[in-house]
Every structure is written in structure tokens, then in C-alpha cells.
Amino acid sequence: MRAVVLKGFGGLEMLEERDLPVPEPGPGEVLVRNLAVAVNPVDAKIRAAGRWAGVEPPFVLGYDAAGVVAKVGPGVKDLKEGDEVYYTPEIFGNPHGTYAEYTPVPAGIVAKKPKNLSFAEAAAIPLAGGTAWEAVVRRLAVRPGETVLVMGGAGGVGSFAVQFAKAAGAYVIATAGAENLPVLKELGADLALDYRGPWPEEVLKATEGQGVDAALETAGENLVERVIPVVRPFGRIATILPPQGNLSGLYTKNQTLYGVFLTRERKRLLEMRPLFERGLARPLIAEVLPFSLENLRKAHARMDSGHGRGKIVLTFQA
């Protein structure tokens, strides 16, 4: 099978295309024939210096895919050959990523994809969409009528978070660069703010000085510290990155802070699916390209830059 492996930690040159044997699914696993794979910031982080992920090169990177079940391992009863699925594999200790035509995956983290989406669209959802779902729906438990702030609303996680919060009935305030403010409005944000401007003052003005009910921080750069003053007393904050800075305001304002690191499970993918099937959410995709070493390196270069909006998805020929 075609695959792109990481032959060592470092720059783009560490990505190398190889012809590998098709793996066999073990007990409780399915073998997925990947038809589309998406690239995430964590891919580039592991490529650059990923020993923390607990796997030594060479191994196959990639943590988002959609495809068809090609083979079912012993003990799997709830999936069958030919099922159209989407999934995000484990990161820690896992050498079987999605930059390959076939990936063996525990059946318990694989779900049937949204029926109305292409494989390319479905591949852009599991990791970022699952993280946003965990933060907005499960942790922050956003309710109708609440006001929610999403920092980094045009990014992978943030773009889903804006849509999920809106679908939950919230008034959504989101930040992004000036060039991406129209995108925030297209995603459903009620108020789009330039993160380079006086957004804290604008948030307090929009909430009549009370602050938002809940906030999700996806962009880093000590933003939890800056978010605390614009969240109301007894409000909730979630972050997908390690919080830094002075967090004493959490104590004095009786706020709750949730750290969100995505675990893998089928249930979350099933919970999200109806929103996509009903047209209440969609993945933000920048480009769909043929699967190749050149295009994967291009995608990694964009991750390294920290710029751009939407996911890069690579497709295998059907």
C-alpha cells in the first residue's frame, strides 16, 4: 500500500513515501481503506519533535480519515465490510496513522460517517470536530439563551465550536484575524471580533458589562488569563491548550476551567453526526488535494506557519 512515513523527527524532509505491506486487523479491530485523510496541527508538532507521543520512527502519521471498512477482525460484530466510516485514531503509542491507504483501527472508535457528506468532508471532522463537541456540548454544556465566546473561531476546532454553540441556541461571539471575520459570520457567529483589536472591551460591551456565560480558548498565547475578566462570575471556561499566566481570577470569580484533550470513542462521533446530516454544521475545508508526499509536505508547511483557515484534505483514488 502507499503510505507516507515519518522517518525521523524534524523538518518536512522527514516525511517519506514508502510502499508498505497492508496490515491485518487484530482482535476487536477493523481495517479501513482510507479514501480521504485530513491534516491537523498535531501532525506537524509530532513530526517536528514528537517523542512525547510514545512512538519511535519510522511510523505512519495522521489522525483524521474517512473510508470504507475493508476487513473485520475477530470479535467485531457491529461493523461490516463495505461500511462507510470516519474516525480519528489514537496518538499515544500508535504507529498506524492515516497517511496510508489502509489503517487498522479499534472498532470502538470508528463510526459510520454522515450520509450526506463526501469522504473528503467527513475526513475533516473527527479530531477537530470531536474536540469542539467535547468542549462545547459535554464540558461547557452550552444551553439555549446563553452567550458564548470562541477564541480562534476560524481555526479547526474553533470553526466547529462556533457552529455547535449556535446550534445549541447560544448567542455566539467569536474572534479571528480581520481577514477571517466574514468566515465567522458565515459559520453563524452573531458578533465577529478582530483578535488584534480591543476584543475584551467589545465583549463586555456586548454583554452589558456582565461577561459571557462560557468561553472556549483554542489559540493559546496566555489567552485564558485574558478571557477570565470577560466571563461572568460562576461562568465556565474550556481550553484545548495548557493554560498559562495569572489564573487567580478563576478563584475570585468562582469560575470553572476545563482542560480538553480528546479521547477516542465512537459515541462522540455518533452524537455529532445528526448536526452534519441536518445541515446545522459543516467542516471548513481550505483545499482538497490528491494524496502525495508533495501535498502532505505542503500541508505541513502551512501548519508550521500557523496561518491559513480550514482543513487540507488529501484523497486517494476510489
Beta strands, then each sheet from edge to edge (+ up, - down):
strand 1: 2-6
strand 2: 15-19
strand 3: 29-38
strand 4: 59-60
strand 5: 65-72
strand 6: 84-87
strand 7: 102-106
strand 8: 110-112
strand 9: 147-151
strand 10: 171-176
strand 11: 191-194
strand 12: 212-217
strand 13: 231-239
strand 14: 256-259
strand 15: 285-290
strand 16: 311-315
sheet 1: 2+ 1- 4+
sheet 2: 7+ 3- 5+ 6- 8+
sheet 3: 7+ 3- 16+ 15+
sheet 4: 11+ 10+ 9+ 12+ 13+ 14+
end
